[in-house]
Amino acid sequence: MAADTIAPVQAVHLKRALGVWDLTWLCVVAVLNLNVVPVIAANGPITLWLWLASLALFFLPQGIAVIDLSHRFPNEGGLYVWTKEMYGDLHGFLCGWSYWTSNLFFIPTLLFYLVGIVTYMGGKTAAGFGENRLFFFLLTVGLLWLTAWANIRGLGVGKWVNNAGGIGALIGAAILIALGALTLAHAGVRISARSLGPGALDWRVVSSFGIICFGLVGLELGPVMGDEIREPRRSIPRGILLGGLLAGTFYLGATLAVLLAIPQNEIQVVQGVLQGIDKMAAQIGLGWVLYPLALLISVSIVGSTSAWLSGSARIIFVSGLDRYMPKILGKVHRRYGTPHIALVAIAAMSSLLVAMSFAGGTTVREAYVTLLDLAVVVQMISYLYLFAALARVAFEPGHGPGFYSKARIRFAAAAGLLTTTIGLVVAFIPSHQVSSIWRFELKMFLTTAVFMGLAAGLFFYYRKKI
């Protein structure tokens, strides 16, 4: 343990409400976000190879890291606590800050997608609402605060939102894959061998690797709530294994289905999943499935918002206990036993970013992709800490036995550090959806620098007051 680590100044008791299946659905709803599928598929069939590389060299190591570290440190805070144990308070704080602030960018992209579903399903009548700022703001922020309220009421309430979201995402992805299989049988293969070859890989397509890695994060979300899990040493490995297998399989199948349904140059990054379902269902005479599927996907988005909102709140909740952020963030609701101030803080800051997303002259598509890439960069910083913590356990002497053998955790640490670094770097490469490269790069570098600089400033300011 690092010498400068300071124990939390107060003991707080949270209710243990999560079991194996709750963790399974939490993993699914956190990892399986269908809104990133069109952004990736828009870069063409070559991205299928990037999916396979990410599953083998990022997702699998992530699962090994989360299970092993949560076995060693089964406390509330997850990767924030793991990094603090290995590298001290400063790095623990920077890791936790990167983790939860990435969701300040990601949560608005989920809400962007929800608005896209509403406008797509409304047809010509609702098309104008997609550009109506008041409608967008009221719908997204209203759902955000409703989700925050459900989580303030306790995980006994909030977990049902998460579970419903996980089931909705799984069923939605399963039907999308089934439609893809039926389309394949009806119309044959529409993906050329050339589009899968190395010639289809250009420097702007590579940027999707970072989004793929980002799409696969989330297995650590359950252990973030370590003090709220029943029998964590047994429940966490089982929940992560089941949730990870389901999410990885369905991600790959959903991407393939969208590529089978829509020509690459016609894929809409905000509405691509519904667009693919609409086209495939119409071809095989099942157009009626579009409406119930739109409802399922909407439920999955609300569940994802709930999962990331609640997980992020736990990070700043523990930071509040450690006094490196305002101590009020470490308060627990007297009646519901939840970190209500932290949840309100996350909801308020995400609401502010939704409002700020209207600024400037960028298109909705470009704003969506930029927010997603910013989320990738900040999230990959936290994952560098995750794999660095595992590397210390794997390669330094003196650490006792964990859940996995030394050989497995060494593989996971090395592969994870490599792929995470690549994912972070390529996120700064503008994708084909970006029209102004200089504006994109300016937003990326300035926003990342401001958020990380603010983190360091907060840490050293509050450290003097301890």
Contacts in CASP RR format, 6 or more apart in sequence:
PFRMAT RR
TARGET T0000
AUTHOR 0000-0000-0000
METHOD contacts of the structure
MODEL  1
MAADTIAPVQAVHLKRALGVWDLTWLCVVAVLNLNVVPVIAANGPITLWL
WLASLALFFLPQGIAVIDLSHRFPNEGGLYVWTKEMYGDLHGFLCGWSYW
TSNLFFIPTLLFYLVGIVTYMGGKTAAGFGENRLFFFLLTVGLLWLTAWA
NIRGLGVGKWVNNAGGIGALIGAAILIALGALTLAHAGVRISARSLGPGA
LDWRVVSSFGIICFGLVGLELGPVMGDEIREPRRSIPRGILLGGLLAGTF
YLGATLAVLLAIPQNEIQVVQGVLQGIDKMAAQIGLGWVLYPLALLISVS
IVGSTSAWLSGSARIIFVSGLDRYMPKILGKVHRRYGTPHIALVAIAAMS
SLLVAMSFAGGTTVREAYVTLLDLAVVVQMISYLYLFAALARVAFEPGHG
PGFYSKARIRFAAAAGLLTTTIGLVVAFIPSHQVSSIWRFELKMFLTTAV
FMGLAAGLFFYYRKKI
1 85 0 8 1.000
1 86 0 8 1.000
2 84 0 8 1.000
2 85 0 8 1.000
2 86 0 8 1.000
2 87 0 8 1.000
2 88 0 8 1.000
2 89 0 8 1.000
4 88 0 8 1.000
4 89 0 8 1.000
4 90 0 8 1.000
5 84 0 8 1.000
5 85 0 8 1.000
5 88 0 8 1.000
5 89 0 8 1.000
6 89 0 8 1.000
6 322 0 8 1.000
6 466 0 8 1.000
8 318 0 8 1.000
8 321 0 8 1.000
8 322 0 8 1.000
9 321 0 8 1.000
9 322 0 8 1.000
9 323 0 8 1.000
10 321 0 8 1.000
12 321 0 8 1.000
12 330 0 8 1.000
12 332 0 8 1.000
13 227 0 8 1.000
14 76 0 8 1.000
14 225 0 8 1.000
14 227 0 8 1.000
14 228 0 8 1.000
14 332 0 8 1.000
14 337 0 8 1.000
14 338 0 8 1.000
15 154 0 8 1.000
15 155 0 8 1.000
15 156 0 8 1.000
15 228 0 8 1.000
15 337 0 8 1.000
16 227 0 8 1.000
16 228 0 8 1.000
16 229 0 8 1.000
16 230 0 8 1.000
17 154 0 8 1.000
17 155 0 8 1.000
17 156 0 8 1.000
17 159 0 8 1.000
17 228 0 8 1.000
17 230 0 8 1.000
18 26 0 8 1.000
18 155 0 8 1.000
18 159 0 8 1.000
18 222 0 8 1.000
18 225 0 8 1.000
18 228 0 8 1.000
18 229 0 8 1.000
18 230 0 8 1.000
18 235 0 8 1.000
19 229 0 8 1.000
19 230 0 8 1.000
19 231 0 8 1.000
19 235 0 8 1.000
20 234 0 8 1.000
20 235 0 8 1.000
20 238 0 8 1.000
20 239 0 8 1.000
20 242 0 8 1.000
21 163 0 8 1.000
21 239 0 8 1.000
22 159 0 8 1.000
22 162 0 8 1.000
22 163 0 8 1.000
23 222 0 8 1.000
23 229 0 8 1.000
23 235 0 8 1.000
23 236 0 8 1.000
23 238 0 8 1.000
23 239 0 8 1.000
23 240 0 8 1.000
23 243 0 8 1.000
24 238 0 8 1.000
24 239 0 8 1.000
24 242 0 8 1.000
24 243 0 8 1.000
24 246 0 8 1.000
25 162 0 8 1.000
25 163 0 8 1.000
25 165 0 8 1.000
25 166 0 8 1.000
25 167 0 8 1.000
25 243 0 8 1.000
26 159 0 8 1.000
26 162 0 8 1.000
26 163 0 8 1.000
26 166 0 8 1.000
26 221 0 8 1.000
26 222 0 8 1.000
26 307 0 8 1.000
27 218 0 8 1.000
27 219 0 8 1.000
27 221 0 8 1.000
27 222 0 8 1.000
27 239 0 8 1.000
27 240 0 8 1.000
27 242 0 8 1.000
27 243 0 8 1.000
27 244 0 8 1.000
27 246 0 8 1.000
27 247 0 8 1.000
28 166 0 8 1.000
28 167 0 8 1.000
28 169 0 8 1.000
28 170 0 8 1.000
28 243 0 8 1.000
28 244 0 8 1.000
28 246 0 8 1.000
28 247 0 8 1.000
29 162 0 8 1.000
29 163 0 8 1.000
29 165 0 8 1.000
29 166 0 8 1.000
29 169 0 8 1.000
29 300 0 8 1.000
29 303 0 8 1.000
29 304 0 8 1.000
29 306 0 8 1.000
29 307 0 8 1.000
30 217 0 8 1.000
30 218 0 8 1.000
30 219 0 8 1.000
30 221 0 8 1.000
30 304 0 8 1.000
30 307 0 8 1.000
30 308 0 8 1.000
31 215 0 8 1.000
31 216 0 8 1.000
31 217 0 8 1.000
31 218 0 8 1.000
31 219 0 8 1.000
31 243 0 8 1.000
31 244 0 8 1.000
31 247 0 8 1.000
31 248 0 8 1.000
31 251 0 8 1.000
32 166 0 8 1.000
32 169 0 8 1.000
32 170 0 8 1.000
32 173 0 8 1.000
32 246 0 8 1.000
32 247 0 8 1.000
32 248 0 8 1.000
32 250 0 8 1.000
32 251 0 8 1.000
32 300 0 8 1.000
33 110 0 8 1.000
33 169 0 8 1.000
33 215 0 8 1.000
33 304 0 8 1.000
34 169 0 8 1.000
34 172 0 8 1.000
34 173 0 8 1.000
34 176 0 8 1.000
34 254 0 8 1.000
34 273 0 8 1.000
34 297 0 8 1.000
34 300 0 8 1.000
35 109 0 8 1.000
35 110 0 8 1.000
35 112 0 8 1.000
35 113 0 8 1.000
35 273 0 8 1.000
35 301 0 8 1.000
36 211 0 8 1.000
36 212 0 8 1.000
36 214 0 8 1.000
36 215 0 8 1.000
36 372 0 8 1.000
37 251 0 8 1.000
37 254 0 8 1.000
37 255 0 8 1.000
37 258 0 8 1.000
37 272 0 8 1.000
37 273 0 8 1.000
38 258 0 8 1.000
38 267 0 8 1.000
38 268 0 8 1.000
38 269 0 8 1.000
38 270 0 8 1.000
38 271 0 8 1.000
38 272 0 8 1.000
38 273 0 8 1.000
38 275 0 8 1.000
39 208 0 8 1.000
39 211 0 8 1.000
39 269 0 8 1.000
39 368 0 8 1.000
39 369 0 8 1.000
39 372 0 8 1.000
39 431 0 8 1.000
39 433 0 8 1.000
40 47 0 8 1.000
40 50 0 8 1.000
40 51 0 8 1.000
40 208 0 8 1.000
40 211 0 8 1.000
40 212 0 8 1.000
40 255 0 8 1.000
41 47 0 8 1.000
41 255 0 8 1.000
41 258 0 8 1.000
41 259 0 8 1.000
41 262 0 8 1.000
41 264 0 8 1.000
41 267 0 8 1.000
41 272 0 8 1.000
42 264 0 8 1.000
42 267 0 8 1.000
42 269 0 8 1.000
42 431 0 8 1.000
42 432 0 8 1.000
42 433 0 8 1.000
43 204 0 8 1.000
43 205 0 8 1.000
43 207 0 8 1.000
43 208 0 8 1.000
43 264 0 8 1.000
43 431 0 8 1.000
43 432 0 8 1.000
44 195 0 8 1.000
44 200 0 8 1.000
44 205 0 8 1.000
44 259 0 8 1.000
44 264 0 8 1.000
45 191 0 8 1.000
45 192 0 8 1.000
45 195 0 8 1.000
45 196 0 8 1.000
45 200 0 8 1.000
45 259 0 8 1.000
45 264 0 8 1.000
46 195 0 8 1.000
46 196 0 8 1.000
46 197 0 8 1.000
46 199 0 8 1.000
46 200 0 8 1.000
46 201 0 8 1.000
46 205 0 8 1.000
47 205 0 8 1.000
47 208 0 8 1.000
47 212 0 8 1.000
47 255 0 8 1.000
48 196 0 8 1.000
48 252 0 8 1.000
48 255 0 8 1.000
48 256 0 8 1.000
48 259 0 8 1.000
49 196 0 8 1.000
50 208 0 8 1.000
50 209 0 8 1.000
50 212 0 8 1.000
51 212 0 8 1.000
51 251 0 8 1.000
51 252 0 8 1.000
51 255 0 8 1.000
52 252 0 8 1.000
53 209 0 8 1.000
53 419 0 8 1.000
54 209 0 8 1.000
54 212 0 8 1.000
54 213 0 8 1.000
54 216 0 8 1.000
54 419 0 8 1.000
55 216 0 8 1.000
55 248 0 8 1.000
55 252 0 8 1.000
57 415 0 8 1.000
57 416 0 8 1.000
57 418 0 8 1.000
57 419 0 8 1.000
58 213 0 8 1.000
58 216 0 8 1.000
58 415 0 8 1.000
58 416 0 8 1.000
58 419 0 8 1.000
58 420 0 8 1.000
59 216 0 8 1.000
59 219 0 8 1.000
59 244 0 8 1.000
59 248 0 8 1.000
60 412 0 8 1.000
60 415 0 8 1.000
61 387 0 8 1.000
61 411 0 8 1.000
61 412 0 8 1.000
61 413 0 8 1.000
61 415 0 8 1.000
61 416 0 8 1.000
61 419 0 8 1.000
62 216 0 8 1.000
62 217 0 8 1.000
62 218 0 8 1.000
62 219 0 8 1.000
62 220 0 8 1.000
62 383 0 8 1.000
62 386 0 8 1.000
62 412 0 8 1.000
62 416 0 8 1.000
63 219 0 8 1.000
63 240 0 8 1.000
63 244 0 8 1.000
63 412 0 8 1.000
64 390 0 8 1.000
64 404 0 8 1.000
64 408 0 8 1.000
64 409 0 8 1.000
64 411 0 8 1.000
64 412 0 8 1.000
65 386 0 8 1.000
65 387 0 8 1.000
65 389 0 8 1.000
65 390 0 8 1.000
65 409 0 8 1.000
65 412 0 8 1.000
65 413 0 8 1.000
65 416 0 8 1.000
66 219 0 8 1.000
66 220 0 8 1.000
66 223 0 8 1.000
66 236 0 8 1.000
66 240 0 8 1.000
66 386 0 8 1.000
67 236 0 8 1.000
67 237 0 8 1.000
67 240 0 8 1.000
67 403 0 8 1.000
67 404 0 8 1.000
68 390 0 8 1.000
68 393 0 8 1.000
68 402 0 8 1.000
68 403 0 8 1.000
68 404 0 8 1.000
68 409 0 8 1.000
68 412 0 8 1.000
69 78 0 8 1.000
69 79 0 8 1.000
69 82 0 8 1.000
69 223 0 8 1.000
69 386 0 8 1.000
69 389 0 8 1.000
69 390 0 8 1.000
69 393 0 8 1.000
70 78 0 8 1.000
70 223 0 8 1.000
70 226 0 8 1.000
70 232 0 8 1.000
70 236 0 8 1.000
71 233 0 8 1.000
71 236 0 8 1.000
71 237 0 8 1.000
71 402 0 8 1.000
71 403 0 8 1.000
72 82 0 8 1.000
72 393 0 8 1.000
72 399 0 8 1.000
72 402 0 8 1.000
73 81 0 8 1.000
73 82 0 8 1.000
73 85 0 8 1.000
74 223 0 8 1.000
74 226 0 8 1.000
74 232 0 8 1.000
74 233 0 8 1.000
74 236 0 8 1.000
75 81 0 8 1.000
75 226 0 8 1.000
75 227 0 8 1.000
76 224 0 8 1.000
76 225 0 8 1.000
76 226 0 8 1.000
76 227 0 8 1.000
76 228 0 8 1.000
76 314 0 8 1.000
76 317 0 8 1.000
76 318 0 8 1.000
77 223 0 8 1.000
77 224 0 8 1.000
77 225 0 8 1.000
77 226 0 8 1.000
77 314 0 8 1.000
77 315 0 8 1.000
77 318 0 8 1.000
78 220 0 8 1.000
78 223 0 8 1.000
78 224 0 8 1.000
78 226 0 8 1.000
79 95 0 8 1.000
79 96 0 8 1.000
79 99 0 8 1.000
79 220 0 8 1.000
79 223 0 8 1.000
79 224 0 8 1.000
79 382 0 8 1.000
79 385 0 8 1.000
79 386 0 8 1.000
79 389 0 8 1.000
80 92 0 8 1.000
80 93 0 8 1.000
80 95 0 8 1.000
80 96 0 8 1.000
80 99 0 8 1.000
80 224 0 8 1.000
80 315 0 8 1.000
80 318 0 8 1.000
80 319 0 8 1.000
81 318 0 8 1.000
82 386 0 8 1.000
82 389 0 8 1.000
83 91 0 8 1.000
83 92 0 8 1.000
83 95 0 8 1.000
83 96 0 8 1.000
83 385 0 8 1.000
83 386 0 8 1.000
83 388 0 8 1.000
83 389 0 8 1.000
84 91 0 8 1.000
84 92 0 8 1.000
84 93 0 8 1.000
84 95 0 8 1.000
85 389 0 8 1.000
86 388 0 8 1.000
86 389 0 8 1.000
86 392 0 8 1.000
86 393 0 8 1.000
87 385 0 8 1.000
87 388 0 8 1.000
87 389 0 8 1.000
87 392 0 8 1.000
89 322 0 8 1.000
89 324 0 8 1.000
89 459 0 8 1.000
89 463 0 8 1.000
90 459 0 8 1.000
91 385 0 8 1.000
92 385 0 8 1.000
93 319 0 8 1.000
93 322 0 8 1.000
93 324 0 8 1.000
93 455 0 8 1.000
93 458 0 8 1.000
93 459 0 8 1.000
94 381 0 8 1.000
94 385 0 8 1.000
94 452 0 8 1.000
94 455 0 8 1.000
94 456 0 8 1.000
94 459 0 8 1.000
95 381 0 8 1.000
95 382 0 8 1.000
95 385 0 8 1.000
95 386 0 8 1.000
96 315 0 8 1.000
96 319 0 8 1.000
96 382 0 8 1.000
97 319 0 8 1.000
97 451 0 8 1.000
97 452 0 8 1.000
97 455 0 8 1.000
97 458 0 8 1.000
98 378 0 8 1.000
98 379 0 8 1.000
98 381 0 8 1.000
98 382 0 8 1.000
98 385 0 8 1.000
98 452 0 8 1.000
98 455 0 8 1.000
99 312 0 8 1.000
99 315 0 8 1.000
99 379 0 8 1.000
99 382 0 8 1.000
100 311 0 8 1.000
100 312 0 8 1.000
100 313 0 8 1.000
100 315 0 8 1.000
100 316 0 8 1.000
100 346 0 8 1.000
101 378 0 8 1.000
101 451 0 8 1.000
101 455 0 8 1.000
102 374 0 8 1.000
102 375 0 8 1.000
102 376 0 8 1.000
102 378 0 8 1.000
102 379 0 8 1.000
102 382 0 8 1.000
103 308 0 8 1.000
103 309 0 8 1.000
103 311 0 8 1.000
103 312 0 8 1.000
103 346 0 8 1.000
103 350 0 8 1.000
103 375 0 8 1.000
104 312 0 8 1.000
104 346 0 8 1.000
104 349 0 8 1.000
104 350 0 8 1.000
104 353 0 8 1.000
105 353 0 8 1.000
105 371 0 8 1.000
105 372 0 8 1.000
105 374 0 8 1.000
105 375 0 8 1.000
105 378 0 8 1.000
106 308 0 8 1.000
106 371 0 8 1.000
106 372 0 8 1.000
106 375 0 8 1.000
106 379 0 8 1.000
107 144 0 8 1.000
107 305 0 8 1.000
107 308 0 8 1.000
107 309 0 8 1.000
107 350 0 8 1.000
107 353 0 8 1.000
108 140 0 8 1.000
108 350 0 8 1.000
108 353 0 8 1.000
108 354 0 8 1.000
108 357 0 8 1.000
108 371 0 8 1.000
109 368 0 8 1.000
109 371 0 8 1.000
109 372 0 8 1.000
109 375 0 8 1.000
110 301 0 8 1.000
110 304 0 8 1.000
110 305 0 8 1.000
110 308 0 8 1.000
111 139 0 8 1.000
111 140 0 8 1.000
111 143 0 8 1.000
111 144 0 8 1.000
111 301 0 8 1.000
111 305 0 8 1.000
111 354 0 8 1.000
112 140 0 8 1.000
112 270 0 8 1.000
112 357 0 8 1.000
112 364 0 8 1.000
112 367 0 8 1.000
112 368 0 8 1.000
112 371 0 8 1.000
113 270 0 8 1.000
113 301 0 8 1.000
114 139 0 8 1.000
114 140 0 8 1.000
114 143 0 8 1.000
114 298 0 8 1.000
114 301 0 8 1.000
114 302 0 8 1.000
115 129 0 8 1.000
115 130 0 8 1.000
115 136 0 8 1.000
115 139 0 8 1.000
115 140 0 8 1.000
116 130 0 8 1.000
116 270 0 8 1.000
116 271 0 8 1.000
117 271 0 8 1.000
117 274 0 8 1.000
117 294 0 8 1.000
117 297 0 8 1.000
117 298 0 8 1.000
117 301 0 8 1.000
118 126 0 8 1.000
118 129 0 8 1.000
118 139 0 8 1.000
119 126 0 8 1.000
119 127 0 8 1.000
119 128 0 8 1.000
119 129 0 8 1.000
119 130 0 8 1.000
119 271 0 8 1.000
120 271 0 8 1.000
120 274 0 8 1.000
120 275 0 8 1.000
120 294 0 8 1.000
121 274 0 8 1.000
121 290 0 8 1.000
121 291 0 8 1.000
121 294 0 8 1.000
129 135 0 8 1.000
129 136 0 8 1.000
130 136 0 8 1.000
130 364 0 8 1.000
131 364 0 8 1.000
133 358 0 8 1.000
136 354 0 8 1.000
137 354 0 8 1.000
137 355 0 8 1.000
137 358 0 8 1.000
140 354 0 8 1.000
141 351 0 8 1.000
141 354 0 8 1.000
143 302 0 8 1.000
143 305 0 8 1.000
144 305 0 8 1.000
144 309 0 8 1.000
144 347 0 8 1.000
144 350 0 8 1.000
144 351 0 8 1.000
144 354 0 8 1.000
145 347 0 8 1.000
145 351 0 8 1.000
147 161 0 8 1.000
147 302 0 8 1.000
147 303 0 8 1.000
147 305 0 8 1.000
147 306 0 8 1.000
147 309 0 8 1.000
147 347 0 8 1.000
148 309 0 8 1.000
148 343 0 8 1.000
148 344 0 8 1.000
148 346 0 8 1.000
148 347 0 8 1.000
150 157 0 8 1.000
150 158 0 8 1.000
150 161 0 8 1.000
150 306 0 8 1.000
151 157 0 8 1.000
151 158 0 8 1.000
151 161 0 8 1.000
151 306 0 8 1.000
151 309 0 8 1.000
151 310 0 8 1.000
151 313 0 8 1.000
151 338 0 8 1.000
151 343 0 8 1.000
152 333 0 8 1.000
152 336 0 8 1.000
152 338 0 8 1.000
152 340 0 8 1.000
152 343 0 8 1.000
152 344 0 8 1.000
153 336 0 8 1.000
153 338 0 8 1.000
154 336 0 8 1.000
154 337 0 8 1.000
154 338 0 8 1.000
155 225 0 8 1.000
155 228 0 8 1.000
155 310 0 8 1.000
155 338 0 8 1.000
158 306 0 8 1.000
158 310 0 8 1.000
161 302 0 8 1.000
161 303 0 8 1.000
161 306 0 8 1.000
162 303 0 8 1.000
162 306 0 8 1.000
162 307 0 8 1.000
162 310 0 8 1.000
164 299 0 8 1.000
164 302 0 8 1.000
164 303 0 8 1.000
165 299 0 8 1.000
165 300 0 8 1.000
165 301 0 8 1.000
165 302 0 8 1.000
165 303 0 8 1.000
165 304 0 8 1.000
165 306 0 8 1.000
166 300 0 8 1.000
166 303 0 8 1.000
168 296 0 8 1.000
168 297 0 8 1.000
168 299 0 8 1.000
168 300 0 8 1.000
169 250 0 8 1.000
169 296 0 8 1.000
169 297 0 8 1.000
169 300 0 8 1.000
169 304 0 8 1.000
170 246 0 8 1.000
170 250 0 8 1.000
171 296 0 8 1.000
172 293 0 8 1.000
172 296 0 8 1.000
172 297 0 8 1.000
172 300 0 8 1.000
173 250 0 8 1.000
173 251 0 8 1.000
173 253 0 8 1.000
173 254 0 8 1.000
174 250 0 8 1.000
175 277 0 8 1.000
175 289 0 8 1.000
175 293 0 8 1.000
175 296 0 8 1.000
176 253 0 8 1.000
176 254 0 8 1.000
176 257 0 8 1.000
176 258 0 8 1.000
176 273 0 8 1.000
176 276 0 8 1.000
176 277 0 8 1.000
176 293 0 8 1.000
177 250 0 8 1.000
177 253 0 8 1.000
177 254 0 8 1.000
177 256 0 8 1.000
177 257 0 8 1.000
179 257 0 8 1.000
179 261 0 8 1.000
179 277 0 8 1.000
179 280 0 8 1.000
179 281 0 8 1.000
179 284 0 8 1.000
179 286 0 8 1.000
179 289 0 8 1.000
180 256 0 8 1.000
180 257 0 8 1.000
180 260 0 8 1.000
180 261 0 8 1.000
180 280 0 8 1.000
181 257 0 8 1.000
182 280 0 8 1.000
182 284 0 8 1.000
183 257 0 8 1.000
183 260 0 8 1.000
183 261 0 8 1.000
183 280 0 8 1.000
183 283 0 8 1.000
183 284 0 8 1.000
184 260 0 8 1.000
186 283 0 8 1.000
186 284 0 8 1.000
187 283 0 8 1.000
189 260 0 8 1.000
190 260 0 8 1.000
191 259 0 8 1.000
191 260 0 8 1.000
194 200 0 8 1.000
195 264 0 8 1.000
203 429 0 8 1.000
204 429 0 8 1.000
204 430 0 8 1.000
204 431 0 8 1.000
204 432 0 8 1.000
205 431 0 8 1.000
205 432 0 8 1.000
206 426 0 8 1.000
206 429 0 8 1.000
207 373 0 8 1.000
207 426 0 8 1.000
207 427 0 8 1.000
207 429 0 8 1.000
207 430 0 8 1.000
207 431 0 8 1.000
208 431 0 8 1.000
209 422 0 8 1.000
209 423 0 8 1.000
209 426 0 8 1.000
210 376 0 8 1.000
210 380 0 8 1.000
210 422 0 8 1.000
210 423 0 8 1.000
210 424 0 8 1.000
210 426 0 8 1.000
210 427 0 8 1.000
211 372 0 8 1.000
211 373 0 8 1.000
211 376 0 8 1.000
211 427 0 8 1.000
213 376 0 8 1.000
213 380 0 8 1.000
213 419 0 8 1.000
213 420 0 8 1.000
213 423 0 8 1.000
214 372 0 8 1.000
214 375 0 8 1.000
214 376 0 8 1.000
214 379 0 8 1.000
214 380 0 8 1.000
214 427 0 8 1.000
215 251 0 8 1.000
216 247 0 8 1.000
216 248 0 8 1.000
216 251 0 8 1.000
217 379 0 8 1.000
217 383 0 8 1.000
219 240 0 8 1.000
219 243 0 8 1.000
219 244 0 8 1.000
220 386 0 8 1.000
221 307 0 8 1.000
221 308 0 8 1.000
221 311 0 8 1.000
222 229 0 8 1.000
222 236 0 8 1.000
222 311 0 8 1.000
223 229 0 8 1.000
223 232 0 8 1.000
223 236 0 8 1.000
224 311 0 8 1.000
224 314 0 8 1.000
224 315 0 8 1.000
225 310 0 8 1.000
225 311 0 8 1.000
225 314 0 8 1.000
226 232 0 8 1.000
226 236 0 8 1.000
229 235 0 8 1.000
229 236 0 8 1.000
237 403 0 8 1.000
254 273 0 8 1.000
257 276 0 8 1.000
257 280 0 8 1.000
258 267 0 8 1.000
258 272 0 8 1.000
258 273 0 8 1.000
258 276 0 8 1.000
260 280 0 8 1.000
261 275 0 8 1.000
261 276 0 8 1.000
261 277 0 8 1.000
261 279 0 8 1.000
261 280 0 8 1.000
262 272 0 8 1.000
262 275 0 8 1.000
262 276 0 8 1.000
262 279 0 8 1.000
267 275 0 8 1.000
268 275 0 8 1.000
268 365 0 8 1.000
269 365 0 8 1.000
269 368 0 8 1.000
269 369 0 8 1.000
269 433 0 8 1.000
270 364 0 8 1.000
270 365 0 8 1.000
270 368 0 8 1.000
273 297 0 8 1.000
274 290 0 8 1.000
274 293 0 8 1.000
274 294 0 8 1.000
274 297 0 8 1.000
277 289 0 8 1.000
277 290 0 8 1.000
277 293 0 8 1.000
278 287 0 8 1.000
278 290 0 8 1.000
281 287 0 8 1.000
281 288 0 8 1.000
281 289 0 8 1.000
281 290 0 8 1.000
309 343 0 8 1.000
309 346 0 8 1.000
309 347 0 8 1.000
309 350 0 8 1.000
310 343 0 8 1.000
312 346 0 8 1.000
313 339 0 8 1.000
313 342 0 8 1.000
313 343 0 8 1.000
313 345 0 8 1.000
313 346 0 8 1.000
314 339 0 8 1.000
314 342 0 8 1.000
316 325 0 8 1.000
316 329 0 8 1.000
316 342 0 8 1.000
316 345 0 8 1.000
316 346 0 8 1.000
317 329 0 8 1.000
317 330 0 8 1.000
317 339 0 8 1.000
317 342 0 8 1.000
318 330 0 8 1.000
319 325 0 8 1.000
319 329 0 8 1.000
320 326 0 8 1.000
320 327 0 8 1.000
320 328 0 8 1.000
320 329 0 8 1.000
320 330 0 8 1.000
320 342 0 8 1.000
321 327 0 8 1.000
321 330 0 8 1.000
323 462 0 8 1.000
323 465 0 8 1.000
323 466 0 8 1.000
324 458 0 8 1.000
324 459 0 8 1.000
324 462 0 8 1.000
324 463 0 8 1.000
325 458 0 8 1.000
325 462 0 8 1.000
328 341 0 8 1.000
329 339 0 8 1.000
329 341 0 8 1.000
329 342 0 8 1.000
329 345 0 8 1.000
330 339 0 8 1.000
330 341 0 8 1.000
330 342 0 8 1.000
331 339 0 8 1.000
331 340 0 8 1.000
331 341 0 8 1.000
332 338 0 8 1.000
332 339 0 8 1.000
332 340 0 8 1.000
333 339 0 8 1.000
333 340 0 8 1.000
353 371 0 8 1.000
357 367 0 8 1.000
357 371 0 8 1.000
362 370 0 8 1.000
362 436 0 8 1.000
362 439 0 8 1.000
363 435 0 8 1.000
365 433 0 8 1.000
366 433 0 8 1.000
366 434 0 8 1.000
366 435 0 8 1.000
366 436 0 8 1.000
366 440 0 8 1.000
369 431 0 8 1.000
369 433 0 8 1.000
369 434 0 8 1.000
370 434 0 8 1.000
370 440 0 8 1.000
370 443 0 8 1.000
370 444 0 8 1.000
373 427 0 8 1.000
373 428 0 8 1.000
373 431 0 8 1.000
373 440 0 8 1.000
373 444 0 8 1.000
374 443 0 8 1.000
374 444 0 8 1.000
374 447 0 8 1.000
374 448 0 8 1.000
376 423 0 8 1.000
376 424 0 8 1.000
376 427 0 8 1.000
377 424 0 8 1.000
377 427 0 8 1.000
377 428 0 8 1.000
377 444 0 8 1.000
377 448 0 8 1.000
378 448 0 8 1.000
378 451 0 8 1.000
380 420 0 8 1.000
380 421 0 8 1.000
380 423 0 8 1.000
380 424 0 8 1.000
380 427 0 8 1.000
381 424 0 8 1.000
381 452 0 8 1.000
383 416 0 8 1.000
383 420 0 8 1.000
384 417 0 8 1.000
384 420 0 8 1.000
384 421 0 8 1.000
384 424 0 8 1.000
387 412 0 8 1.000
387 413 0 8 1.000
387 416 0 8 1.000
387 417 0 8 1.000
387 420 0 8 1.000
388 413 0 8 1.000
388 417 0 8 1.000
390 409 0 8 1.000
390 412 0 8 1.000
390 413 0 8 1.000
391 413 0 8 1.000
391 414 0 8 1.000
391 417 0 8 1.000
392 399 0 8 1.000
393 399 0 8 1.000
393 402 0 8 1.000
393 409 0 8 1.000
393 413 0 8 1.000
394 406 0 8 1.000
394 409 0 8 1.000
394 410 0 8 1.000
394 412 0 8 1.000
394 413 0 8 1.000
395 410 0 8 1.000
395 413 0 8 1.000
404 412 0 8 1.000
427 444 0 8 1.000
428 441 0 8 1.000
428 444 0 8 1.000
428 445 0 8 1.000
430 437 0 8 1.000
430 440 0 8 1.000
430 441 0 8 1.000
434 440 0 8 1.000
END
